[in-house]
Amino acid sequence: MESEKRFKGSIGTEYALFEKSYPHFRELQDGVADEISKYTIGRKNVRVLEIGCGPGPTSDRILAKNVGVTLTAIDNEQVMINQARDHLKDYGERVELFERDALDFLKETSDSSFDIVVSAWTLHNFDQDYRKNILREIIRVLKSSGVFVNADKYAQDDEKKHFEDFNWSIKQFIECMGEVGYPKICYEWILHMVLDESKNSLMKEKDSLVQLLELGFLNPRIIWRKRMEAMIIAQKRGMGD
Ligand SMILES: C[S@@+](CC[C@H](N)C(=O)[O-])C[C@H]1O[C@@H](n2cnc3c(N)ncnc32)[C@H](O)[C@@H]1O
């Protein structure tokens, strides 16, 4: 089972415009890296898997702020992996990049391979079945007491708030792309945002926490939110849990 490729067009080649449109883009990336730091401080050879690295903004922050980390990052779009290769070249052997479908990669990975699995702005692109399979594989490939961090679009259960933030996001795209010479890319992002709302892919906050619990994760919780985006953390059970 493979997921649909949603970044093969100009929103992939011009991904930097997304960064410019979102005032909290950098805060989210730094937040992921800082959260990971809580589990890596003073440790060496911490193995981290990143799902959907895109051109490498999350990977870059993780590697810069966590010197003990070696990162395996995967993405199924060639255009993204090529940008990531260039962006992350100074980290040398601390980073390994693979152009692969996330689920295929996970299925080929042995049990208990990674200390941390991380993702940003990727899992919401998946349909519900594919995402459930991904989460099932994530807990399998995590080591005992391993940590899962996902910063992503998590729809708030309060629909009014959700749609206020949806409108705010659309306005960011219009102001930062549509009105400054990129109307076609602006249109593609708006279409992408509308499709994210479909029942088959919308990732709701409460349902996601329940799902993680049902899959066996310990204490899944939201640790940050801004507008459409939230960061979830959960842990695999360890010996004493
Ligand atoms: C919105 S980008 C996020 C990039 C980066 N993590 C960030 O926060 O900006 C989502 C990335 O996930 C990748 N992706 C989507 N579905 C995938 C899949 N099934 N397997 C691997 N990568 C996937 C896309 O190609 C895209 O580069």
The ligand as a MOL file (V3000), in Angstrom:
LIG
                    3D

  0  0  0     0  0            999 V3000
M  V30 BEGIN CTAB
M  V30 COUNTS 27 29 0 0 0
M  V30 BEGIN ATOM
M  V30 1 C 4.7570 19.2810 4.1020 0
M  V30 2 S 6.2160 18.3690 3.8030 0 CHG=1
M  V30 3 C 7.0180 18.4950 5.3910 0
M  V30 4 C 8.4930 18.6900 5.2850 0
M  V30 5 C 9.1920 19.0890 6.5950 0
M  V30 6 N 9.1340 18.0190 7.5480 0
M  V30 7 C 8.6040 20.3500 7.1680 0
M  V30 8 O 8.1750 20.3340 8.3350 0
M  V30 9 O 8.5750 21.3690 6.4850 0 CHG=-1
M  V30 10 C 5.6480 16.6920 3.8100 0
M  V30 11 C 6.6400 15.7640 3.1720 0
M  V30 12 O 6.2140 14.4120 3.3590 0
M  V30 13 C 6.5240 13.6910 2.1880 0
M  V30 14 N 5.6480 12.5130 2.1290 0
M  V30 15 C 4.3000 12.5050 1.9470 0
M  V30 16 N 3.8510 11.2500 1.9040 0
M  V30 17 C 4.9340 10.4290 2.0790 0
M  V30 18 C 5.0880 9.0210 2.1480 0
M  V30 19 N 4.0540 8.2010 2.0160 0
M  V30 20 N 6.3290 8.5250 2.3330 0
M  V30 21 C 7.4020 9.3600 2.4720 0
M  V30 22 N 7.2970 10.6980 2.4100 0
M  V30 23 C 6.0790 11.2400 2.2300 0
M  V30 24 C 6.2750 14.6890 1.0650 0
M  V30 25 O 6.9410 14.3460 -0.1150 0
M  V30 26 C 6.7710 15.9810 1.6700 0
M  V30 27 O 8.1060 16.2280 1.3590 0
M  V30 END ATOM
M  V30 BEGIN BOND
M  V30 1 1 1 2
M  V30 2 1 2 3
M  V30 3 1 2 10
M  V30 4 1 3 4
M  V30 5 1 4 5
M  V30 6 1 5 6
M  V30 7 1 5 7
M  V30 8 2 7 8
M  V30 9 1 7 9
M  V30 10 1 10 11
M  V30 11 1 11 12
M  V30 12 1 11 26
M  V30 13 1 12 13
M  V30 14 1 13 14
M  V30 15 1 13 24
M  V30 16 1 14 15
M  V30 17 1 14 23
M  V30 18 2 15 16
M  V30 19 1 16 17
M  V30 20 1 17 18
M  V30 21 2 17 23
M  V30 22 1 18 19
M  V30 23 2 18 20
M  V30 24 1 20 21
M  V30 25 2 21 22
M  V30 26 1 22 23
M  V30 27 1 24 25
M  V30 28 1 24 26
M  V30 29 1 26 27
M  V30 END BOND
M  V30 END CTAB
M  END
